[in-house]
């Protein structure tokens, strides 16, 4: 039922919800969530507009539209703020994680093992991505474009993550020094 309701929403809105769910590690279908939000917003907006009509004498249609847009925007902004805070945390912790990966590689660990070992609980959302990237590399997914490291850059709302992944993905096939 919720998927049918969400089919009335434009595709970019559904794609943006999907992206925010990925950033926040929320594993529900974005179409169902969007359909639920539309239905919930319409019902709650109808109630708010009727109350505002009787209590304050406001126009019922304008109150309905304003409250519907406001409620849907509030849900989106909460998702966005949560992903932004996670992204800022990853941006601040990323230098420490890269330092740990480089020291692991200098000590003789392979790239995939150093990524897996560097995944520590104090790194928060970066921990799961480092371990998942190490697993993807061990499984044979290449480091190059659309490979293991680019997958992590898509999963975290971090502005600095794609930059360190470029030299690592380029030096591996060239056979240059791993830890720099």
C-alpha positions in Angstrom: 0.0 0.0 0.0 2.8 2.5 0.9 4.7 1.7 -2.3 1.6 2.7 -4.3 1.3 6.0 -2.4 5.0 6.8 -2.9 4.7 6.3 -6.6 3.2 9.8 -6.8 6.4 11.3 -5.5 9.1 12.4 -7.9 12.1 10.1 -8.4 14.7 12.6 -7.1 12.9 12.7 -3.7 13.0 8.9 -3.5 16.7 8.8 -4.5 17.5 11.4 -1.9 15.7 9.4 0.8 17.6 6.3 -0.3 20.9 8.2 0.0 20.0 9.5 3.5 19.1 6.0 4.6 22.4 4.7 3.4 24.3 7.4 5.2 22.4 6.8 8.4 22.6 3.0 8.1 18.8 2.7 8.1 17.8 -0.5 6.4 14.2 0.0 5.4 12.6 0.4 1.9 12.6 4.0 1.0 9.4 3.6 -1.0 7.6 2.3 2.0 8.9 5.0 4.2 8.0 7.7 1.7 4.5 6.3 1.3 4.1 6.1 5.1 5.3 9.7 5.4 2.9 10.9 2.8 -0.1 9.2 4.4 0.9 10.2 7.9 1.6 13.8 6.8 -1.8 14.1 5.0 -3.7 12.7 8.0 -1.9 14.8 10.5 -2.1 17.9 8.3 -5.9 17.4 8.0 -6.2 17.3 11.7 -4.0 20.4 12.2 -5.8 22.4 9.6 -9.2 21.6 11.1 -8.0 22.6 14.6 -6.5 25.8 13.2 -9.7 26.6 11.4 -11.8 26.3 14.5 -9.3 27.7 17.0 -7.8 30.6 15.0 -10.1 31.0 12.0 -7.3 30.3 9.5 -7.9 29.2 6.0 -8.2 25.4 6.1 -6.5 24.8 2.7 -3.5 27.0 3.3 -3.0 25.5 6.7 -3.3 22.0 5.3 -0.6 22.7 2.6 1.7 24.5 5.0 1.6 21.8 7.6 2.0 19.0 5.1 5.1 20.6 3.6 6.4 21.4 7.1 6.0 17.9 8.4 7.6 16.2 5.4 10.4 18.7 5.5 11.0 18.1 9.2 11.4 14.4 8.7 13.8 14.9 5.9 15.8 17.5 7.8 16.2 15.2 10.8 17.6 12.5 8.5 19.9 15.1 6.8 21.2 16.5 10.1 21.9 13.0 11.4 23.9 12.1 8.3 25.7 15.5 8.4 26.8 14.9 12.0 28.1 11.4 11.1 29.9 12.9 8.1 31.6 15.6 10.3 32.6 12.9 12.8 34.1 10.8 10.0 35.9 13.8 8.7 37.5 14.4 12.1 38.4 10.8 12.7 39.6 10.0 9.2 43.3 11.2 9.6 43.7 8.9 12.7 42.2 6.0 10.7 44.5 6.6 7.8 47.5 6.9 10.1 46.6 3.5 11.6 46.1 2.0 8.2 49.5 3.3 7.0 51.3 2.0 10.2 49.7 -1.4 9.7 50.9 -1.5 6.1 54.4 -0.4 7.1 54.5 -3.2 9.6 53.9 -5.7 6.8 50.2 -6.3 6.7 48.5 -6.5 3.4 46.1 -3.7 2.3 43.0 -5.7 3.0 44.2 -6.9 6.4 45.4 -3.4 7.4 41.9 -2.0 6.5 40.2 -4.8 8.5 42.4 -4.4 11.5 42.1 -0.6 11.5 38.3 -0.9 12.0 38.1 0.0 15.7 35.0 0.8 17.8 36.2 4.3 18.5 36.0 5.1 14.8 32.1 4.9 14.9 30.6 4.5 11.5 34.0 4.3 9.9 34.7 1.0 11.8 32.0 -0.9 9.8 33.1 0.6 6.5 36.8 -0.2 7.1 36.0 -3.8 7.9 33.5 -4.1 5.0 36.1 -2.7 2.6 38.7 -5.2 3.9 36.2 -8.0 3.4 35.4 -6.8 -0.2 39.1 -6.7 -1.1 39.6 -10.1 0.4 36.6 -11.3 -1.7 38.4 -10.1 -4.9 36.5 -6.9 -5.6 39.0 -4.6 -7.3 40.2 -1.4 -5.7 39.8 0.6 -8.9 36.8 2.6 -10.0 33.5 1.4 -8.6 35.3 -1.1 -6.5 35.9 -1.6 -2.9 37.1 1.9 -1.8 34.5 3.7 -3.9 31.8 1.7 -2.2 32.9 3.0 1.1 32.9 6.6 -0.2 29.3 6.1 -1.2 28.2 4.7 2.2 29.6 7.5 4.4 28.7 11.2 4.1 32.3 12.2 4.3 33.8 14.9 2.1 37.4 13.7 2.5 37.0 10.0 2.0 37.3 9.8 -1.8 40.6 11.7 -1.7 42.7 9.1 0.2 41.1 6.3 -1.7 42.5 7.5 -5.1 46.3 7.1 -4.3 45.6 3.7 -2.6 43.6 2.4 -5.6 46.2 3.7 -8.1 49.4 2.4 -6.4 48.1 -1.1 -5.9 48.2 -2.2 -9.6 51.4 -0.2 -10.2 53.3 -2.2 -7.6 54.7 0.9 -5.8 55.3 1.1 -2.0 52.2 0.4 -0.1 52.6 2.7 2.9 54.2 5.6 1.1 
